[in-house]
Amino acid sequence: MTHHTIQKIRAIAIIIAGAFALLYVYTFLHEGGHALAGLLYGGSIEKFVLGLNAHVRISGADFTPFGAALFHVAGALLPLTTLVIILGIYNPGHKNTYYHFFHGLFGFGIVGSLLAWIVIPVMAVFSEPPAGDDVTKFLQTTGIHPLMVTLASIVLAAGMLFWIIKLGIPQKLIAHNKEVFGPGKNSYTG
């Protein structure tokens, strides 16, 4: 096996491990946002599950209308707040390419999670939105027009993407991709 092949295998393993880790980090932040809102309103955490079936169960919370809305949006707010902090301390001059990879993975993953806040309100205008979803519950709790939620989410996602691009994270990822997955010395093209 050549050094280039080993490098590719290592990069693929790190990408898979990073994506798996991101799932748990994201669900921890998402469910943690709900849990913090529940605790803020006097509740206690009965259950906190991470992974593909992530959920949190809060009991005893005395939610005001604002508190209920905060509870439903907190699952998106805590990951976004964490992303703002991470991008704020990001060092574009860092030499380790995996440092840039994990910032990109986290940044694009969190921004991608806003798609639900863009699509579900549009669905709510034309049909019944998914029952039990955080976005649906937020819309029902607040009475805010769904397209206002979509517009705010688009502006927020675009702003975060602009910041990620301005920091040069995609360029670092592209350069790393070319370095690791570009043709090796023993590659043939036909």
C-alpha positions as CSV (number, residue, x, y, z in Angstrom):
1,M,0.0,0.0,0.0
2,T,1.4,3.4,-0.9
3,H,1.7,6.3,1.4
4,H,-1.0,8.2,-0.6
5,T,-3.4,5.3,-0.3
6,I,-2.9,5.2,3.5
7,Q,-3.4,8.9,3.6
8,K,-6.8,8.5,1.7
9,I,-7.9,5.7,4.1
10,R,-7.0,7.8,7.1
11,A,-8.8,10.8,5.7
12,I,-12.0,8.7,5.0
13,A,-11.9,7.2,8.5
14,I,-11.5,10.7,10.1
15,I,-14.4,12.0,8.0
16,I,-16.7,9.1,9.1
17,A,-15.6,9.4,12.7
18,G,-16.1,13.2,12.5
19,A,-19.6,12.8,11.0
20,F,-20.5,10.3,13.7
21,A,-19.1,12.6,16.5
22,L,-21.0,15.5,15.0
23,L,-24.3,13.6,15.3
24,Y,-23.7,13.2,19.1
25,V,-22.4,16.7,19.6
26,Y,-25.3,18.2,17.7
27,T,-27.9,16.1,19.5
28,F,-26.3,17.0,22.8
29,L,-26.5,20.7,22.0
30,H,-30.0,20.5,20.5
31,E,-31.5,18.5,23.4
32,G,-29.3,20.5,25.8
33,G,-31.0,23.7,24.5
34,H,-34.4,22.2,25.3
35,A,-33.2,21.0,28.7
36,L,-31.8,24.4,29.6
37,A,-35.0,26.1,28.7
38,G,-36.9,23.6,30.8
39,L,-34.6,24.1,33.8
40,L,-34.9,27.8,33.4
41,Y,-38.7,27.5,33.9
42,G,-38.3,25.3,37.0
43,G,-38.5,21.9,35.3
44,S,-36.3,18.8,35.9
45,I,-34.8,16.5,33.4
46,E,-36.3,13.1,33.4
47,K,-34.7,11.7,30.3
48,F,-31.8,12.9,28.0
49,V,-31.1,10.7,25.0
50,L,-28.5,11.3,22.3
51,G,-28.0,9.9,18.8
52,L,-30.5,9.1,16.1
53,N,-33.5,8.9,18.5
54,A,-32.5,11.9,20.5
55,H,-35.0,13.5,22.9
56,V,-35.3,15.1,26.2
57,R,-38.2,14.8,28.7
58,I,-38.7,17.7,31.1
59,S,-41.2,17.6,34.0
60,G,-42.5,20.2,36.3
61,A,-41.7,23.2,34.1
62,D,-44.0,26.2,34.5
63,F,-43.8,27.7,31.0
64,T,-45.1,31.1,30.2
65,P,-46.1,31.6,26.5
66,F,-42.6,33.1,25.9
67,G,-41.0,30.2,27.8
68,A,-42.9,27.6,25.7
69,A,-41.7,29.3,22.5
70,L,-38.2,29.5,23.9
71,F,-38.3,25.8,24.8
72,H,-39.2,24.9,21.2
73,V,-36.6,27.2,19.6
74,A,-33.9,26.4,22.1
75,G,-33.0,23.2,20.3
76,A,-31.8,25.4,17.4
77,L,-30.5,28.3,19.4
78,L,-27.9,26.4,21.5
79,P,-26.1,24.8,18.5
80,L,-26.2,28.2,16.7
81,T,-24.8,30.0,19.8
82,T,-22.0,27.4,20.0
83,L,-21.3,27.8,16.3
84,V,-20.9,31.6,16.8
85,I,-18.4,31.0,19.6
86,I,-16.5,28.4,17.6
87,L,-16.3,30.7,14.5
88,G,-15.3,33.6,16.7
89,I,-12.3,31.7,18.0
90,Y,-11.5,30.0,14.6
91,N,-7.8,30.5,13.6
92,P,-7.5,30.5,9.7
93,G,-3.7,30.2,10.1
94,H,-3.8,26.9,12.0
95,K,-1.6,24.3,10.3
96,N,-3.6,21.2,11.0
97,T,-6.0,20.5,8.1
98,Y,-8.3,18.4,10.3
99,Y,-8.8,21.5,12.5
100,H,-10.3,23.2,9.5
101,F,-12.2,20.1,8.5
102,F,-14.0,19.8,11.9
103,H,-14.8,23.6,11.9
104,G,-16.3,23.1,8.4
105,L,-18.2,20.0,9.3
106,F,-19.6,21.6,12.4
107,G,-20.4,24.9,10.7
108,F,-22.1,23.4,7.6
109,G,-23.9,20.8,9.9
110,I,-25.4,23.5,12.1
111,V,-26.3,25.7,9.2
112,G,-27.9,22.6,7.5
113,S,-30.0,22.0,10.6
114,L,-31.7,25.3,9.9
115,L,-33.3,23.8,6.8
116,A,-36.2,22.6,9.0
117,W,-36.8,26.2,10.1
118,I,-36.9,27.2,6.4
119,V,-39.0,24.4,4.9
120,I,-41.5,23.5,7.6
121,P,-43.0,27.0,7.9
122,V,-43.5,27.0,4.1
123,M,-45.2,23.6,4.4
124,A,-47.4,25.1,7.2
125,V,-48.7,27.8,4.7
126,F,-49.9,25.2,2.2
127,S,-50.7,22.1,4.3
128,E,-50.4,20.6,7.8
129,P,-46.8,20.7,9.1
130,P,-45.3,17.6,10.7
131,A,-46.9,17.0,14.1
132,G,-44.6,17.0,17.1
133,D,-41.8,18.9,15.3
134,D,-40.0,21.7,17.2
135,V,-40.8,24.1,14.3
136,T,-44.4,23.2,14.2
137,K,-44.8,23.6,18.0
138,F,-43.0,27.0,17.8
139,L,-45.4,28.2,15.1
140,Q,-48.4,26.9,17.1
141,T,-47.1,28.5,20.3
142,T,-46.2,31.9,19.0
143,G,-48.7,32.5,16.2
144,I,-45.9,34.1,14.2
145,H,-46.6,34.0,10.5
146,P,-44.7,30.9,9.1
147,L,-43.1,32.9,6.3
148,M,-41.6,35.3,8.8
149,V,-39.9,32.3,10.5
150,T,-38.7,31.1,7.1
151,L,-37.4,34.6,6.2
152,A,-35.6,34.9,9.6
153,S,-34.1,31.4,9.2
154,I,-32.9,32.2,5.6
155,V,-31.2,35.4,6.8
156,L,-29.6,33.6,9.8
157,A,-28.4,30.7,7.6
158,A,-27.1,33.0,4.9
159,G,-25.3,35.1,7.5
160,M,-23.6,32.1,9.0
161,L,-22.6,30.7,5.6
162,F,-21.2,34.1,4.6
163,W,-19.2,34.1,7.8
164,I,-17.9,30.5,7.2
165,I,-16.9,31.5,3.7
166,K,-15.3,34.8,4.8
167,L,-13.2,32.8,7.3
168,G,-11.9,30.8,4.3
169,I,-13.0,27.4,5.7
170,P,-14.4,26.1,2.4
171,Q,-11.1,27.0,0.6
172,K,-9.2,25.1,3.3
173,L,-11.4,22.1,2.8
174,I,-11.0,22.2,-1.0
175,A,-7.3,22.4,-0.7
176,H,-7.2,19.5,1.8
177,N,-9.5,17.5,-0.5
178,K,-7.1,18.0,-3.5
179,E,-4.1,17.2,-1.4
180,V,-5.5,13.9,0.0
181,F,-7.8,12.7,-2.7
182,G,-6.1,14.1,-5.8
183,P,-4.4,11.7,-8.1
184,G,-1.5,9.9,-6.5
185,K,1.9,9.2,-8.1
186,N,0.7,5.8,-9.2
187,S,-2.7,6.9,-10.6
188,Y,-3.6,6.4,-14.2
189,T,-6.2,8.4,-16.1
190,G,-7.8,7.1,-19.2
